[in-house]
Amino acid sequence: MSGPNAARSAAELRAVLAANAGPGDEVSPVEVRRSAELVIAVIGLVFGGVGAAKTIWDWWHSRRPDGVAVTVLLSDGTRVELSNASSGELKIAFQQVESRQAEDGDQRG
């Protein structure tokens, strides 16, 4: 997240994600990086799938009028700027990563 209220917004989203995390899922503490021009807040997730995509989308969509900017960086390097994507596109990106991870697990096991 970026913007003047990034830390507060990230803390709110982290709380929502943590409340929806299942067994074995992890949500990292919010990490805040500041520069003269920008404040960026980062949340790390060790879970995904359509549920996480929906949680993130619903949270962001309700705060979009406040100017909250969210970029999702997935484990495969895919970046999804929520302001330039649809809910469906975010879900598909999460599903693709989840599918690749399952395939990698099958090849190893």
VOLUM-975415 format. One record per atom (N, C-alpha, C): residue number from 1; atom name; x, y, z. Coordinates in nm, 4 decimals, always signed. Atoms other than C-alpha are relative to their C-alpha. Layout:
<pts>
PT   lodo   sedren          u          v          w
PT    NUM       CA          X          Y          Z
...
</pts>
This chain:
<pts>
PT   lodo   sedren          u          v          w
PT      1        N    +0.0830    -0.1156    +0.0000
PT      1       CA    +0.0000    +0.0000    +0.0000
PT      1        C    +0.0878    +0.1222    +0.0000
PT      2        N    -0.0772    -0.1230    -0.0002
PT      2       CA    +0.1136    +0.3492    -0.0562
PT      2        C    -0.0929    +0.1164    +0.0278
PT      3        N    +0.0764    -0.1200    -0.0276
PT      3       CA    +0.0053    +0.6955    +0.0391
PT      3        C    +0.0159    +0.0434    +0.1439
PT      4        N    -0.0205    -0.0568    -0.1333
PT      4       CA    -0.0140    +0.9114    +0.3491
PT      4        C    -0.0577    -0.0852    +0.1127
PT      5        N    +0.0610    +0.0848    -0.1028
PT      5       CA    -0.2352    +0.6635    +0.5388
PT      5        C    +0.0323    -0.1475    -0.0198
PT      6        N    -0.0339    +0.1378    +0.0346
PT      6       CA    -0.0582    +0.3504    +0.4156
PT      6        C    +0.0156    -0.0885    +0.1236
PT      7        N    -0.0234    +0.0829    -0.1191
PT      7       CA    +0.0465    +0.2276    +0.7605
PT      7        C    -0.1318    -0.0350    +0.0679
PT      8        N    +0.1296    +0.0253    -0.0641
PT      8       CA    -0.3030    +0.2649    +0.9071
PT      8        C    -0.0838    -0.0944    -0.0849
PT      9        N    +0.0774    +0.0855    +0.0901
PT      9       CA    -0.4661    +0.1078    +0.6021
PT      9        C    +0.0531    -0.1425    +0.0005
PT     10        N    -0.0604    +0.1335    -0.0016
PT     10       CA    -0.2200    -0.1820    +0.6023
PT     10        C    -0.0322    -0.0724    +0.1297
PT     11        N    +0.0347    +0.0626    -0.1280
PT     11       CA    -0.2870    -0.2449    +0.9707
PT     11        C    -0.1443    -0.0504    -0.0018
PT     12        N    +0.1399    +0.0427    +0.0114
PT     12       CA    -0.6615    -0.2605    +0.8970
PT     12        C    -0.0118    -0.1258    -0.0865
PT     13        N    +0.0055    +0.1160    +0.0891
PT     13       CA    -0.6117    -0.5011    +0.6055
PT     13        C    +0.0643    -0.1212    +0.0661
PT     14        N    -0.0652    +0.1115    -0.0676
PT     14       CA    -0.3712    -0.7142    +0.8095
PT     14        C    -0.0937    -0.0647    +0.1005
PT     15        N    +0.0946    +0.0531    -0.0987
PT     15       CA    -0.6336    -0.7504    +1.0823
PT     15        C    -0.1079    -0.0830    -0.0678
PT     16        N    +0.1021    +0.0747    +0.0748
PT     16       CA    -0.8926    -0.8624    +0.8260
PT     16        C    +0.0575    -0.1313    -0.0517
PT     17        N    -0.0635    +0.1214    +0.0517
PT     17       CA    -0.6514    -1.1102    +0.6675
PT     17        C    +0.0274    -0.0995    +0.1124
PT     18        N    -0.0292    +0.0881    -0.1136
PT     18       CA    -0.5456    -1.2490    +1.0060
PT     18        C    -0.1279    -0.0648    +0.0518
PT     19        N    +0.1278    +0.0542    -0.0473
PT     19       CA    -0.9100    -1.2933    +1.1063
PT     19        C    -0.0526    -0.1089    -0.0931
PT     20        N    +0.0474    +0.0972    +0.0981
PT     20       CA    -0.9716    -1.4942    +0.7881
PT     20        C    +0.1012    -0.1095    -0.0306
PT     21        N    -0.1043    +0.0997    +0.0252
PT     21       CA    -0.6504    -1.7001    +0.7976
PT     21        C    -0.0424    -0.1347    +0.0577
PT     22        N    +0.0303    +0.1355    -0.0451
PT     22       CA    -0.6889    -2.0740    +0.8289
PT     22        C    +0.1189    -0.0606    +0.0717
PT     23        N    -0.1115    +0.0692    -0.0660
PT     23       CA    -0.4720    -2.3287    +1.0101
PT     23        C    +0.1211    -0.0064    -0.0938
PT     24        N    -0.1226    +0.0029    +0.0798
PT     24       CA    -0.1139    -2.3014    +0.8858
PT     24        C    +0.0240    +0.1250    -0.0826
PT     25        N    -0.0171    -0.1247    +0.0736
PT     25       CA    -0.1711    -1.9628    +0.7205
PT     25        C    +0.0714    +0.1002    +0.0898
PT     26        N    -0.0718    -0.1017    -0.0761
PT     26       CA    +0.0486    -1.6721    +0.8260
PT     26        C    -0.0188    +0.1361    -0.0635
PT     27        N    +0.0073    -0.1392    +0.0434
PT     27       CA    +0.0125    -1.2960    +0.8026
PT     27        C    +0.1070    +0.0745    +0.0779
PT     28        N    -0.1118    -0.0668    -0.0683
PT     28       CA    +0.3270    -1.0974    +0.8780
PT     28        C    -0.0448    +0.1334    +0.0594
PT     29        N    +0.0269    -0.1361    -0.0498
PT     29       CA    +0.3354    -0.7771    +1.0797
PT     29        C    +0.0156    +0.0999    -0.1147
PT     30        N    -0.0115    -0.1047    +0.1010
PT     30       CA    +0.3040    -0.4570    +0.8790
PT     30        C    +0.1403    +0.0583    +0.0065
PT     31        N    -0.1320    -0.0624    +0.0105
PT     31       CA    +0.6394    -0.3239    +0.7604
PT     31        C    -0.0187    +0.1328    -0.0721
PT     32        N    +0.0183    -0.1331    +0.0588
PT     32       CA    +0.6494    +0.0497    +0.6880
PT     32        C    +0.1343    +0.0523    -0.0486
PT     33        N    -0.1193    -0.0613    +0.0590
PT     33       CA    +0.9026    +0.2118    +0.4574
PT     33        C    -0.0364    +0.1432    -0.0377
PT     34        N    +0.0298    -0.1413    +0.0256
PT     34       CA    +0.9176    +0.5889    +0.4343
PT     34        C    +0.1125    +0.0643    -0.0805
PT     35        N    -0.0953    -0.0852    +0.0698
PT     35       CA    +1.0844    +0.8249    +0.1936
PT     35        C    -0.0565    +0.1419    +0.0076
PT     36        N    +0.0469    -0.1388    -0.0049
PT     36       CA    +1.0502    +1.2002    +0.1502
PT     36        C    -0.1332    +0.0169    -0.0723
PT     37        N    +0.1200    -0.0172    +0.0815
PT     37       CA    +0.7738    +1.1531    -0.1066
PT     37        C    -0.1107    -0.1010    +0.0273
PT     38        N    +0.0939    +0.1104    -0.0005
PT     38       CA    +0.6023    +0.8288    -0.0180
PT     38        C    +0.0115    -0.0848    +0.1258
PT     39        N    +0.0031    +0.0984    -0.1085
PT     39       CA    +0.4977    +0.5962    +0.2603
PT     39        C    -0.0550    -0.1285    -0.0595
PT     40        N    +0.0421    +0.1297    +0.0519
PT     40       CA    +0.4712    +0.2282    +0.1691
PT     40        C    -0.0122    -0.0956    +0.1179
PT     41        N    +0.0200    +0.1010    -0.1033
PT     41       CA    +0.3282    -0.0402    +0.3957
PT     41        C    -0.0117    -0.1354    -0.0678
PT     42        N    -0.0066    +0.1327    +0.0598
PT     42       CA    +0.3907    -0.4080    +0.3253
PT     42        C    -0.0532    -0.1032    +0.0990
PT     43        N    +0.0500    +0.1118    -0.0786
PT     43       CA    +0.2052    -0.7159    +0.4522
PT     43        C    +0.0393    -0.1271    -0.0745
PT     44        N    -0.0349    +0.1283    +0.0606
PT     44       CA    +0.3429    -1.0647    +0.3846
PT     44        C    -0.1044    -0.1042    +0.0349
PT     45        N    +0.0981    +0.1064    -0.0204
PT     45       CA    +0.1043    -1.3566    +0.3419
PT     45        C    +0.0603    -0.1345    -0.0336
PT     46        N    -0.0390    +0.1360    +0.0328
PT     46       CA    +0.1761    -1.7268    +0.3580
PT     46        C    -0.1286    -0.0794    -0.0129
PT     47        N    +0.1211    +0.0695    +0.0416
PT     47       CA    -0.1543    -1.8357    +0.2115
PT     47        C    -0.0535    +0.0764    -0.1182
PT     48        N    +0.0520    -0.0681    +0.1163
PT     48       CA    -0.3527    -1.7447    -0.0895
PT     48        C    -0.1312    -0.0599    -0.0408
PT     49        N    +0.1224    +0.0565    +0.0522
PT     49       CA    -0.6233    -1.8699    -0.3098
PT     49        C    -0.1090    +0.1037    -0.0146
PT     50        N    +0.1130    -0.0869    +0.0299
PT     50       CA    -0.9570    -1.7266    -0.4001
PT     50        C    -0.0500    +0.0707    +0.1255
PT     51        N    +0.0459    -0.0623    -0.1240
PT     51       CA    -1.0483    -1.6608    -0.0365
PT     51        C    +0.0804    +0.1234    +0.0349
PT     52        N    -0.0858    -0.1152    -0.0289
PT     52       CA    -0.7492    -1.4307    +0.0169
PT     52        C    -0.0233    +0.1101    -0.1025
PT     53        N    +0.0251    -0.0992    +0.1044
PT     53       CA    -0.8113    -1.2593    -0.3167
PT     53        C    -0.1300    +0.0751    +0.0281
PT     54        N    +0.1294    -0.0628    -0.0290
PT     54       CA    -1.1750    -1.1945    -0.2218
PT     54        C    +0.0103    +0.0910    +0.1217
PT     55        N    -0.0168    -0.0808    -0.1207
PT     55       CA    -1.0785    -1.0670    +0.1253
PT     55        C    +0.0711    +0.1310    -0.0333
PT     56        N    -0.0764    -0.1196    +0.0383
PT     56       CA    -0.8220    -0.8259    -0.0207
PT     56        C    -0.0855    +0.0910    -0.0863
PT     57        N    +0.0821    -0.0805    +0.0906
PT     57       CA    -1.0575    -0.7093    -0.2978
PT     57        C    -0.1124    +0.0713    +0.0756
PT     58        N    +0.1122    -0.0598    -0.0735
PT     58       CA    -1.3539    -0.6528    -0.0662
PT     58        C    +0.0475    +0.1123    +0.0906
PT     59        N    -0.0545    -0.1028    -0.0885
PT     59       CA    -1.1399    -0.4598    +0.1813
PT     59        C    +0.0378    +0.1232    -0.0809
PT     60        N    -0.0461    -0.1129    +0.0816
PT     60       CA    -0.9808    -0.2434    -0.0892
PT     60        C    -0.1179    +0.0725    -0.0640
PT     61        N    +0.1127    -0.0611    +0.0714
PT     61       CA    -1.3054    -0.1858    -0.2771
PT     61        C    -0.0777    +0.0951    +0.0906
PT     62        N    +0.0736    -0.0874    -0.0915
PT     62       CA    -1.4697    -0.0385    +0.0327
PT     62        C    +0.0801    +0.1250    +0.0361
PT     63        N    -0.0843    -0.1144    -0.0323
PT     63       CA    -1.1742    +0.1993    +0.0800
PT     63        C    +0.0511    +0.0744    -0.1224
PT     64        N    -0.0453    -0.0627    +0.1238
PT     64       CA    -1.1104    +0.2884    -0.2817
PT     64        C    -0.0364    +0.1481    -0.0070
PT     65        N    +0.0321    -0.1428    +0.0047
PT     65       CA    -1.2994    +0.6190    -0.2489
PT     65        C    +0.0940    +0.0871    +0.0847
PT     66        N    -0.0939    -0.0738    -0.0850
PT     66       CA    -1.0446    +0.7194    +0.0193
PT     66        C    +0.1374    +0.0139    -0.0644
PT     67        N    -0.1274    -0.0096    +0.0703
PT     67       CA    -0.7612    +0.6861    -0.2330
PT     67        C    +0.1033    -0.1022    +0.0425
PT     68        N    -0.0929    +0.1045    -0.0415
PT     68       CA    -0.6075    +0.3711    -0.0851
PT     68        C    +0.0514    -0.0722    -0.1250
PT     69        N    -0.0618    +0.0688    +0.1126
PT     69       CA    -0.3622    +0.2218    -0.3360
PT     69        C    +0.0594    -0.1311    +0.0496
PT     70        N    -0.0506    +0.1312    -0.0393
PT     70       CA    -0.2879    -0.1514    -0.3133
PT     70        C    +0.0597    -0.0694    -0.1216
PT     71        N    -0.0649    +0.0834    +0.1011
PT     71       CA    -0.0420    -0.3536    -0.5191
PT     71        C    +0.0249    -0.1354    +0.0640
PT     72        N    -0.0215    +0.1353    -0.0490
PT     72       CA    -0.0411    -0.7304    -0.4714
PT     72        C    +0.1165    -0.0581    -0.0792
PT     73        N    -0.1150    +0.0654    +0.0617
PT     73       CA    +0.2936    -0.8993    -0.5416
PT     73        C    -0.0066    -0.1461    +0.0389
PT     74        N    +0.0151    +0.1435    -0.0255
PT     74       CA    +0.2447    -1.2743    -0.5755
PT     74        C    +0.1355    -0.0698    -0.0023
PT     75        N    -0.1266    +0.0717    -0.0164
PT     75       CA    +0.5110    -1.5361    -0.5074
PT     75        C    +0.0715    -0.0288    -0.1313
PT     76        N    -0.0645    +0.0242    +0.1289
PT     76       CA    +0.5744    -1.5890    -0.8793
PT     76        C    +0.0484    +0.1288    -0.0664
PT     77        N    -0.0441    -0.1284    +0.0532
PT     77       CA    +0.6529    -1.2185    -0.9277
PT     77        C    -0.1095    +0.0804    -0.0669
PT     78        N    +0.1122    -0.0716    +0.0603
PT     78       CA    +0.3131    -1.1235    -1.0708
PT     78        C    -0.0402    +0.1165    +0.0892
PT     79        N    +0.0456    -0.1200    -0.0712
PT     79       CA    +0.2112    -0.7698    -0.9719
PT     79        C    -0.1408    +0.0328    -0.0470
PT     80        N    +0.1374    -0.0377    +0.0331
PT     80       CA    -0.1557    -0.6779    -0.9579
PT     80        C    -0.0311    +0.1312    +0.0706
PT     81        N    +0.0405    -0.1303    -0.0537
PT     81       CA    -0.2435    -0.3106    -0.9117
PT     81        C    -0.1521    -0.0030    +0.0055
PT     82        N    +0.1443    +0.0156    -0.0117
PT     82       CA    -0.5969    -0.3248    -0.7745
PT     82        C    -0.0774    +0.1082    -0.0733
PT     83        N    +0.0700    -0.1069    +0.0704
PT     83       CA    -0.6876    +0.0094    -0.9284
PT     83        C    -0.0085    -0.0255    -0.1502
PT     84        N    -0.0005    +0.0319    +0.1432
PT     84       CA    -0.6134    -0.1411    -1.2731
PT     84        C    -0.0512    -0.1404    -0.0286
PT     85        N    +0.0432    +0.1391    +0.0167
PT     85       CA    -0.7706    -0.4845    -1.2215
PT     85        C    -0.1443    -0.0155    +0.0463
PT     86        N    +0.1339    +0.0347    -0.0480
PT     86       CA    -1.1067    -0.6453    -1.1664
PT     86        C    +0.0144    -0.1062    +0.1087
PT     87        N    +0.0027    +0.1058    -0.1010
PT     87       CA    -1.2014    -0.8793    -0.8853
PT     87        C    +0.0335    -0.1344    -0.0634
PT     88        N    -0.0252    +0.1257    +0.0704
PT     88       CA    -1.1992    -1.1648    -1.1367
PT     88        C    +0.1460    -0.0174    -0.0370
PT     89        N    -0.1415    +0.0077    +0.0364
PT     89       CA    -0.8474    -1.0820    -1.2556
PT     89        C    +0.0867    -0.0316    +0.1221
PT     90        N    -0.0757    +0.0283    -0.1216
PT     90       CA    -0.7184    -1.0833    -0.8976
PT     90        C    -0.0172    -0.1458    +0.0404
PT     91        N    +0.0249    +0.1402    -0.0357
PT     91       CA    -0.8829    -1.4194    -0.8271
PT     91        C    +0.0748    -0.0938    -0.0936
PT     92        N    -0.0701    +0.0841    +0.0971
PT     92       CA    -0.7382    -1.5674    -1.1473
PT     92        C    +0.1502    -0.0011    +0.0295
PT     93        N    -0.1432    -0.0071    -0.0313
PT     93       CA    -0.3873    -1.4463    -1.0546
PT     93        C    +0.0323    -0.0873    +0.1211
PT     94        N    -0.0215    +0.0839    -0.1182
PT     94       CA    -0.4166    -1.6106    -0.7104
PT     94        C    -0.0146    -0.1482    -0.0359
PT     95        N    +0.0221    +0.1397    +0.0387
PT     95       CA    -0.5536    -1.9325    -0.8659
PT     95        C    +0.1173    -0.0542    -0.0804
PT     96        N    -0.1123    +0.0448    +0.0815
PT     96       CA    -0.2686    -1.9496    -1.1174
PT     96        C    +0.1218    -0.0311    +0.0868
PT     97        N    -0.1134    +0.0253    -0.0890
PT     97       CA    -0.0059    -1.9208    -0.8445
PT     97        C    -0.0257    -0.1250    +0.0826
PT     98        N    +0.0357    +0.1170    -0.0809
PT     98       CA    -0.1885    -2.1760    -0.6284
PT     98        C    +0.0129    -0.1284    -0.0820
PT     99        N    -0.0084    +0.1161    +0.0881
PT     99       CA    -0.2094    -2.4152    -0.9243
PT     99        C    +0.1456    -0.0376    -0.0275
PT    100        N    -0.1422    +0.0273    +0.0245
PT    100       CA    +0.1632    -2.3798    -1.0029
PT    100        C    +0.0670    -0.0579    +0.1243
PT    101        N    -0.0564    +0.0517    -0.1238
PT    101       CA    +0.2502    -2.4383    -0.6378
PT    101        C    -0.0413    -0.1448    +0.0227
PT    102        N    +0.0479    +0.1384    -0.0154
PT    102       CA    +0.0357    -2.7541    -0.6323
PT    102        C    +0.0750    -0.0918    -0.0970
PT    103        N    -0.0746    +0.0794    +0.0977
PT    103       CA    +0.2071    -2.8791    -0.9507
PT    103        C    +0.1430    -0.0229    +0.0458
PT    104        N    -0.1365    +0.0144    -0.0502
PT    104       CA    +0.5498    -2.8118    -0.8000
PT    104        C    +0.0045    -0.0997    +0.1144
PT    105        N    +0.0077    +0.0934    -0.1117
PT    105       CA    +0.4483    -3.0011    -0.4865
PT    105        C    -0.0176    -0.1422    -0.0483
PT    106        N    +0.0210    +0.1334    +0.0554
PT    106       CA    +0.3276    -3.2970    -0.6946
PT    106        C    +0.1286    -0.0537    -0.0623
PT    107        N    -0.1239    +0.0443    +0.0645
PT    107       CA    +0.6573    -3.3089    -0.8843
PT    107        C    +0.1062    -0.0363    +0.1026
PT    108        N    -0.0991    +0.0272    -0.1047
PT    108       CA    +0.8582    -3.3069    -0.5608
PT    108        C    -0.0354    -0.1227    +0.0824
PT    109        N    +0.0449    +0.1035    -0.0912
PT    109       CA    +0.6471    -3.5581    -0.3704
PT    109        C    -0.0186    -0.1303    -0.0640
</pts>
